[in-house]
């Protein structure tokens, strides 16, 4: 008979610490909505992290979905920054 390991409970202190680390690395302008939105991906990640932290007292499937949203938002932002870095390396010009 195969015995399955029980999942570990979520360490919400670590989630809050990760939230702080992520938010500190985002552009502060991501909290302001402007007409020219250069920080939409930062804002999406910021909102996803905030929703994950606020989902602490919701059923497990809800906060797991929020965690997936954080992951996808982070992937989009990292991809954008990677593409920007590659372009800057090719052209020798830095973007704002």
PAFIVEX-272223 format. One record per atom (N, C-alpha, C, O): residue in one letter; chain; atom name; x, y, z. Coordinates in steps of 0.05 Angstrom, whole numbers, plus 5000, padded with zeros to 4 digits. Atoms other than C-alpha are relative to their C-alpha. Example, Ala and Ser with C-alpha at 12.3 -4.5 7.8 and 13.67 -1.06 7.14 Angstrom:
2
code,unit,site,u,v,w
A,A,N,5018,4976,5000
A,A,CA,5246,4910,5156
A,A,C,5018,5024,5000
A,A,O,5039,5024,5013
S,A,N,4984,4976,4999
S,A,CA,5273,4979,5143
S,A,C,4985,5022,5014
S,A,O,4995,5044,5018
//
This chain:
96
code,unit,site,u,v,w
X,A,N,5017,4976,5000
X,A,CA,5000,5000,5000
X,A,C,5018,5025,5000
X,A,O,5036,5027,5016
X,A,N,4985,4975,5002
X,A,CA,5027,5068,4980
X,A,C,4989,5021,5019
X,A,O,4965,5025,5020
X,A,N,5009,4980,4981
X,A,CA,5024,5120,5034
X,A,C,5008,5028,4989
X,A,O,5031,5033,4983
X,A,N,4995,4973,5010
X,A,CA,5017,5192,5010
X,A,C,5007,5019,5023
X,A,O,4996,5017,5044
X,A,N,4992,4980,4980
X,A,CA,5051,5248,5047
X,A,C,4979,5022,5001
X,A,O,4969,5030,4980
X,A,N,5019,4978,4997
X,A,CA,5005,5301,5075
X,A,C,5014,5026,4991
X,A,O,5038,5030,4997
X,A,N,4988,4975,5008
X,A,CA,5017,5370,5045
X,A,C,5007,5017,5025
X,A,O,4992,5017,5044
X,A,N,4993,4983,4978
X,A,CA,5053,5419,5090
X,A,C,4982,5025,5000
X,A,O,4973,5034,4979
X,A,N,5017,4976,4999
X,A,CA,5012,5478,5115
X,A,C,5016,5024,4989
X,A,O,5041,5024,4990
X,A,N,4988,4976,5011
X,A,CA,5026,5545,5083
X,A,C,5012,5017,5022
X,A,O,4999,5022,5042
X,A,N,4987,4982,4981
X,A,CA,5076,5588,5121
X,A,C,4994,5028,4990
X,A,O,5009,5039,4973
X,A,N,5009,4974,5009
X,A,CA,5041,5655,5113
X,A,C,5020,5022,5007
X,A,O,5020,5043,4994
X,A,N,4978,4980,4995
X,A,CA,5100,5692,5145
X,A,C,5018,5001,4976
X,A,O,5028,5022,4968
X,A,N,4982,5001,5023
X,A,CA,5142,5669,5086
X,A,C,4986,5013,4976
X,A,O,4998,5026,4959
X,A,N,5015,4988,5022
X,A,CA,5087,5690,5038
X,A,C,5001,5031,5003
X,A,O,5006,5045,4983
X,A,N,4999,4971,4995
X,A,CA,5086,5760,5070
X,A,C,5029,5010,4994
X,A,O,5032,5032,4983
X,A,N,4972,4992,5006
X,A,CA,5163,5763,5066
X,A,C,5005,5000,4970
X,A,O,5018,5019,4960
X,A,N,4997,5001,5029
X,A,CA,5161,5743,4993
X,A,C,4985,5023,4987
X,A,O,4995,5035,4968
X,A,N,5015,4977,5010
X,A,CA,5107,5796,4980
X,A,C,5017,5025,5003
X,A,O,5018,5041,4984
X,A,N,4984,4976,4996
X,A,CA,5152,5849,5010
X,A,C,5023,5001,4981
X,A,O,5029,5022,4969
X,A,N,4977,5001,5019
X,A,CA,5211,5826,4968
X,A,C,4992,5006,4972
X,A,O,5006,5020,4957
X,A,N,5009,4995,5027
X,A,CA,5170,5828,4904
X,A,C,4992,5029,4997
X,A,O,5000,5042,4978
X,A,N,5010,4972,5002
X,A,CA,5137,5895,4918
X,A,C,5023,5020,5000
X,A,O,5022,5039,4985
X,A,N,4977,4981,5000
X,A,CA,5203,5928,4934
X,A,C,5015,5000,4974
X,A,O,5029,5020,4968
X,A,N,4986,5001,5026
X,A,CA,5230,5906,4866
X,A,C,4984,5011,4977
X,A,O,4994,5015,4955
X,A,N,5017,4989,5021
X,A,CA,5172,5933,4826
X,A,C,5003,5030,4998
X,A,O,5011,5044,5017
X,A,N,4999,4971,5004
X,A,CA,5170,6002,4796
X,A,C,4979,5013,5018
X,A,O,4955,5005,5016
X,A,N,5020,4988,4983
X,A,CA,5136,6047,4847
X,A,C,4976,5013,4985
X,A,O,4955,5016,4996
X,A,N,5021,4988,5016
X,A,CA,5096,6079,4791
X,A,C,4978,4980,4993
X,A,O,4957,4988,4983
X,A,N,5020,5020,5006
X,A,CA,5058,6014,4783
X,A,C,4975,5003,5016
X,A,O,4954,4992,5010
X,A,N,5023,4995,4984
X,A,CA,5011,6037,4837
X,A,C,4982,5023,4990
X,A,O,4959,5026,4998
X,A,N,5015,4977,5011
X,A,CA,4990,6099,4798
X,A,C,4990,4993,4972
X,A,O,5006,4983,4955
X,A,N,5011,5005,5027
X,A,CA,4944,6092,4738
X,A,C,5002,5026,4985
X,A,O,4991,5046,4993
X,A,N,4997,4976,5017
X,A,CA,4962,6140,4683
X,A,C,4989,4994,4972
X,A,O,4981,4972,4966
X,A,N,5009,5004,5028
X,A,CA,4942,6151,4611
X,A,C,5020,4984,4984
X,A,O,5011,4967,4968
X,A,N,4980,5016,5013
X,A,CA,5008,6124,4586
X,A,C,5009,4979,5020
X,A,O,5025,4985,5038
X,A,N,4995,5021,4980
X,A,CA,5013,6058,4622
X,A,C,5024,4983,4993
X,A,O,5020,4961,4980
X,A,N,4976,5016,5006
X,A,CA,5085,6034,4616
X,A,C,5004,4978,5021
X,A,O,5022,4961,5017
X,A,N,4995,5018,4978
X,A,CA,5079,5995,4680
X,A,C,4977,4980,5005
X,A,O,4972,4972,5028
X,A,N,5024,5017,4997
X,A,CA,5018,5951,4667
X,A,C,5008,4972,5011
X,A,O,4993,4961,5027
X,A,N,4992,5027,4990
X,A,CA,5057,5886,4679
X,A,C,5009,5001,5029
X,A,O,5004,4983,5044
X,A,N,4993,4996,4972
X,A,CA,5086,5913,4744
X,A,C,4974,5001,5017
X,A,O,4972,4988,5038
X,A,N,5026,4997,4986
X,A,CA,5015,5932,4765
X,A,C,4986,4974,5002
X,A,O,4974,4967,5023
X,A,N,5014,5026,5000
X,A,CA,4987,5864,4746
X,A,C,5013,4982,5021
X,A,O,4999,4968,5036
X,A,N,4987,5016,4980
X,A,CA,5040,5830,4789
X,A,C,4994,5010,5028
X,A,O,4989,4994,5046
X,A,N,5006,4988,4974
X,A,CA,5029,5878,4847
X,A,C,4972,4992,5009
X,A,O,4968,4984,5032
X,A,N,5027,5007,4993
X,A,CA,4954,5865,4846
X,A,C,4997,4970,5006
X,A,O,4983,4963,5025
X,A,N,5002,5029,4996
X,A,CA,4963,5790,4840
X,A,C,5012,4992,5028
X,A,O,5001,4975,5042
X,A,N,4987,5006,4974
X,A,CA,5010,5789,4901
X,A,C,4981,5010,5023
X,A,O,4978,4995,5042
X,A,N,5019,4990,4979
X,A,CA,4961,5832,4941
X,A,C,4976,4982,5003
X,A,O,4967,4977,5026
X,A,N,5023,5018,4998
X,A,CA,4903,5786,4924
X,A,C,5008,4974,5012
X,A,O,4992,4962,5027
X,A,N,4991,5025,4988
X,A,CA,4944,5725,4943
X,A,C,5001,5003,5031
X,A,O,4992,4986,5046
X,A,N,4998,4996,4972
X,A,CA,4960,5754,5011
X,A,C,4973,5004,5014
X,A,O,4969,4994,5036
X,A,N,5027,4996,4989
X,A,CA,4888,5775,5022
X,A,C,4983,4975,4999
X,A,O,4962,4973,5012
X,A,N,5015,5025,5003
X,A,CA,4865,5704,5004
X,A,C,5007,4981,5023
X,A,O,5000,4957,5021
X,A,N,4991,5018,4978
X,A,CA,4896,5676,5068
X,A,C,4978,4984,5013
X,A,O,4982,4961,5019
X,A,N,5021,5013,4986
X,A,CA,4830,5659,5099
X,A,C,4978,4988,4982
X,A,O,4956,4983,4990
X,A,N,5019,5012,5019
X,A,CA,4796,5631,5037
X,A,C,5007,4971,4997
X,A,O,5028,4962,5005
X,A,N,4994,5028,5004
X,A,CA,4791,5558,5018
X,A,C,5024,4996,4983
X,A,O,5031,5013,4966
X,A,N,4975,5006,5014
X,A,CA,4853,5525,4990
X,A,C,4998,5005,4969
X,A,O,5016,5017,4958
X,A,N,5000,4996,5029
X,A,CA,4831,5524,4916
X,A,C,5001,5029,4992
X,A,O,5012,5036,4971
X,A,N,5000,4971,5007
X,A,CA,4820,5600,4918
X,A,C,5028,5011,5001
X,A,O,5037,5025,4983
X,A,N,4973,4988,4999
X,A,CA,4890,5618,4942
X,A,C,5019,4986,4982
X,A,O,5039,4998,4974
X,A,N,4983,5013,5020
X,A,CA,4921,5566,4897
X,A,C,4997,5013,4973
X,A,O,5017,5016,4958
X,A,N,5005,4985,5025
X,A,CA,4889,5601,4838
X,A,C,5014,5027,5000
X,A,O,5026,5035,4980
X,A,N,4986,4974,4997
X,A,CA,4916,5667,4864
X,A,C,5030,4996,4997
X,A,O,5044,5013,4985
X,A,N,4972,5006,5002
X,A,CA,4985,5636,4870
X,A,C,5008,4996,4970
X,A,O,5029,5005,4962
X,A,N,4996,5004,5029
X,A,CA,4980,5614,4797
X,A,C,5000,5027,4985
X,A,O,5016,5031,4967
X,A,N,5001,4974,5012
X,A,CA,4961,5685,4778
X,A,C,5026,5016,5005
X,A,O,5036,5030,4987
X,A,N,4974,4987,4993
X,A,CA,5023,5712,4814
X,A,C,5022,4989,4982
X,A,O,5038,5005,4971
X,A,N,4979,5012,5017
X,A,CA,5067,5663,4777
X,A,C,4998,5009,4971
X,A,O,5019,5016,4960
X,A,N,5004,4991,5028
X,A,CA,5038,5681,4709
X,A,C,5007,5029,4996
X,A,O,5020,5037,4976
X,A,N,4994,4971,5001
X,A,CA,5043,5756,4723
X,A,C,5030,5004,5001
X,A,O,5041,5021,4987
X,A,N,4971,4998,4998
X,A,CA,5116,5748,4744
X,A,C,5014,4991,4975
X,A,O,5033,5003,4966
X,A,N,4988,5010,5025
X,A,CA,5132,5707,4682
X,A,C,4997,5021,4978
X,A,O,5016,5025,4962
X,A,N,5003,4980,5021
X,A,CA,5103,5761,4636
X,A,C,5018,5024,5004
X,A,O,5030,5034,4985
X,A,N,4983,4978,4994
X,A,CA,5141,5816,4671
X,A,C,5030,4993,4995
X,A,O,5044,5009,4983
X,A,N,4972,5009,5005
X,A,CA,5207,5777,4669
X,A,C,5005,4998,4970
X,A,O,5027,5006,4961
X,A,N,4996,5003,5029
X,A,CA,5197,5761,4595
X,A,C,5003,5027,4987
X,A,O,5020,5031,4970
X,A,N,4998,4973,5012
X,A,CA,5185,5835,4579
X,A,C,5027,5012,5006
X,A,O,5040,5023,4988
X,A,N,4975,4988,4993
X,A,CA,5247,5856,4617
X,A,C,5023,4986,4986
X,A,O,5043,4999,4978
X,A,N,4980,5015,5015
X,A,CA,5288,5801,4584
X,A,C,5002,5009,4971
X,A,O,5023,5013,4960
X,A,N,5001,4991,5027
X,A,CA,5266,5822,4515
X,A,C,5012,5028,4997
X,A,O,5026,5034,4978
X,A,N,4989,4973,5000
X,A,CA,5282,5894,4532
X,A,C,5030,5000,5003
X,A,O,5044,5015,4989
X,A,N,4971,5002,4996
X,A,CA,5352,5875,4556
X,A,C,5014,4990,4975
X,A,O,5035,5000,4968
X,A,N,4989,5010,5025
X,A,CA,5365,5836,4492
X,A,C,5001,5022,4979
X,A,O,5021,5024,4965
X,A,N,5001,4978,5019
X,A,CA,5344,5895,4450
X,A,C,5021,5021,5006
X,A,O,5035,5031,4988
X,A,N,4980,4980,4991
X,A,CA,5388,5943,4490
X,A,C,5028,4990,4994
X,A,O,5045,5006,4986
X,A,N,4974,5011,5005
X,A,CA,5447,5896,4482
X,A,C,5006,5000,4970
X,A,O,5029,5005,4962
X,A,N,4996,4999,5029
X,A,CA,5437,5892,4406
X,A,C,5004,5028,4990
X,A,O,5022,5033,4973
X,A,N,4999,4972,5011
X,A,CA,5426,5967,4395
X,A,C,5020,5018,5014
X,A,O,5029,5037,5003
X,A,N,4983,4983,4984
X,A,CA,5470,5995,4450
X,A,C,4986,5024,5012
X,A,O,4999,5041,5024
X,A,N,5016,4977,4989
X,A,CA,5414,6043,4469
X,A,C,4983,4990,5023
X,A,O,4969,4969,5021
X,A,N,5016,5006,4977
X,A,CA,5381,6041,4537
X,A,C,4972,5012,4997
X,A,O,4969,5035,4989
X,A,N,5027,4990,5000
X,A,CA,5306,6047,4541
X,A,C,4993,5012,5027
X,A,O,5006,5006,5047
X,A,N,5009,4988,4974
X,A,CA,5270,6087,4594
X,A,C,4983,4980,5015
X,A,O,4974,4986,5037
//
